[in-house]
Amino acid sequence: MRPSGNKRLLDALATEMRARRTELDISQEELALRCTLDRPYVTLLEGSRKQPTLSVLYKIAVALELSFSQFAARIDKRYKALPLE
């Protein structure tokens, strides 16, 4: 898979994943178990180094106890708050 041309969007996703995981007080390992992903992959997502598929985003939202639309809205809010590069 080619890297995203939108680093800001990946950064917004990464930040939101970490923030919500912290709110829930769960580890990367626990998040990975909840969404049936490998922990190293979660680490790469939280480091803005991987671009997930739509189905993975859905799994992550559910694992973070959010609806897909809530998760997307939170990412969108962070994306709009990031400075343009």
Phi, psi and omega per residue, in radians:
M1 nan 2.348 3.106
R2 -1.235 2.585 3.062
P3 -1.153 2.671 3.136
S4 -1.189 2.513 3.018
G5 -1.428 -0.029 -3.085
N6 -2.080 1.411 -3.123
K7 -1.060 -0.621 3.140
R8 -1.063 -0.695 -3.138
L9 -1.174 -0.730 3.077
L10 -1.112 -0.665 3.085
D11 -1.124 -0.691 3.111
A12 -1.129 -0.743 3.088
L13 -1.070 -0.842 -3.120
A14 -1.036 -0.802 -3.129
T15 -1.108 -0.740 -3.136
E16 -1.175 -0.702 3.095
M17 -1.032 -0.839 3.141
R18 -1.109 -0.759 -3.094
A19 -1.105 -0.813 -3.121
R20 -1.191 -0.668 3.099
R21 -1.074 -0.694 3.098
T22 -1.156 -0.738 3.085
E23 -0.989 -0.687 -3.117
L24 -1.473 -0.128 -3.123
D25 0.986 0.874 3.074
I26 -2.141 2.668 -3.138
S27 -1.470 2.966 3.026
Q28 -1.066 -0.661 3.118
E29 -1.063 -0.790 3.127
E30 -1.123 -0.754 3.098
L31 -1.047 -0.790 3.131
A32 -1.029 -0.762 3.115
L33 -1.100 -0.743 -3.118
R34 -1.092 -0.571 -3.093
C35 -1.968 0.294 3.092
T36 0.878 0.864 3.051
L37 -2.107 2.843 3.033
D38 -1.346 2.496 3.116
R39 -1.046 -0.699 3.094
P40 -1.038 -0.584 3.103
Y41 -1.177 -0.699 3.076
V42 -1.068 -0.737 3.100
T43 -1.034 -0.763 3.127
L44 -1.131 -0.687 3.086
L45 -1.111 -0.779 -3.133
E46 -1.242 -0.251 3.078
G47 -1.727 0.158 -3.137
S48 1.061 0.493 -3.093
R49 -1.845 -0.082 3.082
K50 -2.343 2.613 3.104
Q51 -1.942 1.985 -3.074
P52 -1.355 2.783 3.023
T53 -1.384 2.962 3.106
L54 -1.069 -0.720 -3.137
S55 -1.154 -0.612 3.075
V56 -1.189 -0.719 3.084
L57 -1.026 -0.707 3.121
Y58 -1.115 -0.786 3.104
K59 -1.033 -0.741 -3.121
I60 -1.127 -0.783 3.122
A61 -0.985 -0.862 -3.139
V62 -1.074 -0.762 3.139
A63 -1.107 -0.502 3.117
L64 -1.593 0.203 3.066
E65 1.054 0.708 3.085
L66 -2.245 2.675 2.953
S67 -1.285 2.824 3.120
F68 -1.035 -0.718 -3.123
S69 -1.172 -0.649 3.090
Q70 -1.124 -0.779 3.138
F71 -1.083 -0.805 3.127
A72 -1.082 -0.702 3.131
A73 -1.127 -0.681 3.120
R74 -1.171 -0.700 3.090
I75 -1.130 -0.761 3.138
D76 -1.046 -0.738 3.130
K77 -1.080 -0.771 3.114
R78 -1.167 -0.687 3.128
Y79 -1.032 -0.797 -3.128
K80 -1.201 -0.407 -3.131
A81 -1.477 -0.301 -3.140
L82 -1.288 2.492 3.118
P83 -1.208 2.591 3.061
L84 -1.229 2.506 -3.134
E85 -1.667 nan nan
